Amino acid sequence: MPANEKDLKVYAGLFEHVKETLKENGQMLNCDETGFINSIGTAPKKISYKEFENLEGEAFLSCAFLKFFQRLPLDEEKEKCASLSKEEILKYLSNKASYSIRGIELTDCTYKVKPGLRGKILGKASVVASSPKLRKTAKKMPAGIQNKIRGTFR
Amino acid sequence: MRKVYLDVSMVMIGTSFTGIPRTLMEIVKRLEQKGNLKLVFIEYDSKRDAYRLLRTKEFIDFCDTKTDNRKSIRSDRFITFNEIEENSIFFDCDTAWKNRTRRSFLYPLLKQNKVKIVTLIYDIISIDYPQFCDKSDVMNFVDYLGAALIYANKIIVTSGDTKDAIESQCSSIGTEIPEISIVPLGGDFKKKENAEENVQSSIKEIVSKGKYLLMVGTIEPRKNHKLLLETYQKFLRDKINFVFAGFSGQAMEDFFAKLTADPDYQNGIWHVDNASDDDVDYLYKNCYAMVFPSYIEGYGLPIIEAFLREIPVIASDTGINREIAGERAVFFEQDNSEELAGIINNLLENEEEYKALRERVKGYVPKTWDDTAIAIEKQLLSVL
């Protein structure tokens, strides 16, 4: 259900406050405001491409990451996507484990965007890896190994 | 009986049951026991794109025993978002901003279907202190808080400090202030028998090394562990030991590098990772004082935990720490290691002052979880 303009102002107000506070503390918010605002109201599984197909550059990337994965792109991911077209970005994202794990269905999209083999395999593996017992064990591992595991299933 | 839906998706995949999961568990098991509301526990399932209904009795058992029976909790019945019944209550008290079902998506649907929404907001640190938080979490929190401000019939907070922060935020962004009620959290956690027998020998060894100051909480930037390390290194080396008890959080590489490079590391200053409840209890009971230098807290449960064991608290002078500790604690200016060292030196040198501080914390009676559950139930029923 798309939010109305008055409601969007609430989200935008909070976003701007956060951005300003970070700036005052010498930090940057690596997220485009238009991209964020367009991610508001995204459904957990069936995501319509129409909701963000008109966005460009940073706004498109921030929005796609937030819509699909509820996170911001890492520096290396931004770098990787900098030279890609929208279609290529969507294909790149659909090949991530998280896309399969979340069972995302991109609708209203003319591009062929489906999880690749890597994404599918990691998606299946994540079912095993996400068991609370295994996660508890993983949390006792050194930080470096934990980060590696997180990165694999990101 | 009125139905109350609780999305406990995050608890259902959690690995530790402290903080918010523990709070949720303490509240729901009492609400269920009282029997005035029909609790319906649900978990989002991405394959079905629907909520899985959880078995109430099994979920309550899990809350009570923490024994991992999660497979038996899950039923094979599902409801869609639109099947959450009209005139029921949707009570959000889990870490809902991490949930796949974004509240900016769910709340408008619920509102449209005439479901009453009550959101328990523990704090808005992500909004007012985003510099201490993961930026993706911050974005998710903006989504969650925005939806709560727009759509919730009632917001429950656990402190006056959080209520003030939300109201101030509403004023600055020019939106209507929602109805907000304060329900303080309980502090009467169940005590285990023979807890001391389960304490690790390494913990007992630390305690045996002499007087120590304790800090409890995840090692993360907003807790300001670095101030204690600096205080120790500059002013208190050879005067008193320091123990940091808590999981290693993110963005603390510099702190750990300084800590582990200290010549007194593991022999005067320790980090106890993965401590059990019994270990932490033992550390509390035997410490000289609990030091709490955080920049910001949602509630400051360690202050209550220290008071319950009649342990003196030395805390940073913040609104929430003052609200929780009142006159019982000693406060120091945020980030002022010299003032903190002065307080500790003074206590070490003046036995009478230390005794007087210990007297101040005697007879502390926390709010009980029963009080919390009664107040929550009242707030839930008030939206009907």
Interface residues (C-beta under 8 A of the other chain):
Chain A: M1 A3 D7 K9 V10 Y11 G13 L14 F15 H17 V18 T21 L22 N25 Q27 L29 N30 C31 F36 S39 I40 G41 T42 A43 P44 K45 K46 L66 Q70 R71 L72 I101 R102 G103 S130 P132 K133 R135 K136 K139 K140 A143
Chain B: I13 G14 T15 S16 Y44 S46 K47 D49 D68 R70 R100 T101 R102 S104 F105 P108 L109 Q112 S126 I127 D128 Y129 P130 Q131 K135 S136 V138 M139 N140 V142 D143 L145 G146 L149 I150 Q169 S172 I173 G174 T175 F247 S248 N274
